[in-house]
Amino acid sequence: MHLARENAFLCTQKAELKQKDHQVATLCDDLIPRSTNDDVDVLKRELITVQQRMDEISLEKEQEVEKLRFALIENYQYTEKLNQLENIFNQNLLIYDEMINENTSRIEIGINEIKQFVKLTRERKEKFQMAIKYMRNCLTENQAQIEQLKQTNIQLNNDLEQRKETNDKLINDLQIEQKQTNSYRYQIESQTNEIHELEKTLNELQNEKNQLIQTKIDTDENDERQNLFQQITQERNQYEQQTKELRIQIKQINNERQKIQDEFDHISKQYLQITHEKNQLHTDQTRLNHEIDSLRKQLDDNNNDKKQEIEQLKTDLIEQNNRFEHEKNELKQTINQHEQINVQLNTIQNEKNNIEQQLQTTLSQLNIKLDQKDDYIKRLSTVIHRAYKIYQHLQQNIHTNQINLLTIIEQAEQESQSIRSKTLEQIREEFANYLTIVHTIITDSKTKLEKQTEIDNLKHLEQKQQIEKQLNTIKPEYNKLMKEYHEQKQKFEIQLGELNHNLLQVSESLSNATQTIDLQREKYEKQIKSLECELESRTKKHEMQLSALTENLATVRSELRTTNEKLSNVDQIKSDKTEARLVVSQDERRVLLERSLASESKNEKLLFENNQLTKKNTDLESALQEIAREYQVLQIQTNKLNQRRWLNDDDVYDCMKCKQTFSVTQRKHHCRNCGNIFCDNCSSKTAVVAASSKKPQRVCDQCYKDLTS
């Protein structure tokens, strides 16, 4: 805290010295030659004030030096106190070392006892571990046997389940075979009954024939028999025809079923094709939407670019207008300055040199400004010409972009119309192909049925019952297929309606997009026309302003010429008067120079004294800085000493450098400087630790390096 105060005090003194140097410099500047009597009085007063200030500065410096001496004395006293505290601390360290040695001997005895107890416990622990390992091995063997038994049990259960499944399958097969045998028996019985009936009829017919042959009855009876025979043959023919018709119907049903299946397959294929086409249409629609979005983005980008360019042109025109106005103001200011100069020419006739310099500078500036304005007018004309060319180029770009947009929109409309026409034609062609395929299938099936009826007429009548059963099973399937066919037909019709609706939506969206694009195009054309009108009006205004500025410049130049002629006349009149005044002023300057030389010698003496004082101040500051550094070093050392801790023997089991474990042979040793514990090799060196202790003591390698260095 004391050093900080001293540093702050020194900083304030430096600031005061700087202020005083600045005051001396101002006084030297004030010692410029003035009028004779007044200047002498002023110089005397200023010299008196300077002497008083220098006396005050010397007194302040002496007071500061005394303060610094007192501070140095206090610092020396503080260092002596620190040395006394260090001696006391070293004495206490020696006492603590003796106490620690006694405690270490006791602790080593206890450690040996603990080590013996640890050895016994380790031996017991090893025995217990061996027993535990043996028990664990037995447990692992038992667990392995249990797992093997579990696996065998699982395998047996799986075998039983497989056998049960095989038995169930065999039982089911037997039941099915029994049912089949029963059905076969029933069929055989029915067939045997029919055969018996047929045999009976044949026997009856044979008996009748025998009777006819034996008796040979009259012609009437023969006619009756012939009629009966004809009736029987007719019934037989009818029965055969019925069987043939049934077979034909069964074949027709089978053929119709195959046709329906073929139609179903064909319809499913068509459905897949339609879905694929629908997906393609959807992708085309998305692609068209993306293209439309990209076109809209391009339109927006072009519009934004055009707006930015138009805004840039507006800003450029505004800047040019501001520049013209600024130049007008400057011209007005120059005119006002000329008027003021004319007024000052009448009033200020005594200060010729200043007036001549001002006139020369003003004339040169005006000529430069006039040249600059001429160049600026030329540049403005070139800029306006370039802006007009840029505007024409932008107009051409806008026209080309509009044409490109119209062509792109027309292409998109043509593509959408072509896609619509293509999709509708494809759907119509596919539907016509579908109808032709169905017609060909029906004709082929009819021909095949006619051929198969001729072949199947010769088959046996016993298939009648099986055919009836098949008919009963086929009818519900046929009904299902017809229902599915009608449902799919309705679905396809709905999908066609949706596709037509989507196409109408796409066409509406395209028409809306074209309408919006047309509206935007009309807006942009109107904006461009309005901007063209504004540009024309502004160019006309700028031309008018340029003509006015050129006229103003011509008038200003004529006025400047007249003023220059007047000034030349005035200069000739003033030159005579100024020569007389120059002689008087030179005499006055000589007197003032002599006085200034005397004052400068005094100032040099004062500056020499000031430099000596500043050197003393710098020497004192350097001494204080050295004292502060030594004080910081002492503080760091005291902090290190305070932070050192004498480690306990129970807390450390290994050497803190080489990491060797301590034992009966390898004992622990404390470093007398840092308090850490090391082995004999790592703490074999000795050094003087404290200032009070003259004997060298055991120290670690790191502390030995620090103490010896």
Buried (B, 14 or more C-beta within 10 A) or exposed (E): EEBEEBBEBBEEBBEEBEEBEEEBEEBBEEBEBBEEEEBBEBBEEBBEEBEEBBEEBEEBBEEBBEBBEEBBEEBEEEBEEBEEEBEEBBEEBBEEBEEBEEEBEEBBEEBEEEEEEEEEEEEEEEEEEEEEEEEEEEEEEEEEEEEEEEEEEEEEEEEEEEEEEEEEEEEEEEEEEEEEEEEEEEEEEEEEEEEEEEEEEEEEEEEEEEEEEEEEEEEEEEEEBEEEEEEEEEEEEEEEEEBBEBBBEBBBBBBBBEBBEBBBEBBEEBBEEBEEBBEEBEEBBEEBEEBBEEBBEBBEEBBEEBEEBBEEBBEBBEEBBEEBEEBBEEBEEBBEEBEEBEEEBEEEBEEBEEBBEBBEEBBEEBEEBBEEBEEBBEEBEEEBEEBEEBBEEBEEBBEEBBEEBBEBBEEBBEBBEEBBEEBBEEBEEBEEEBEEEBEEBEEEBEEEBEEBBEEBEEEEBEBBEEBEEBBEEBEEEBEEBEEEBEEBEEEBEEBBEEBBEBBEEBBEBBEEBBEEBEEBBEEBEEBBEEBEEBBEEBBEEBEEBBEEBEEBBEEBEEBBEEBEEEBEEBBEEBEEEBEEEEEEEEEBEEBBEEBBEEBEEBBEEBBEEBEEBBEEBEEBBEEBEEBBEEBEEBEEEBEEBEEBEBBEBEEBEEBBBEEBEBEEEEEBBBBBBBBBBBBBEBBBBBBBBBEBBEEEBBBBBBBBEBBEE
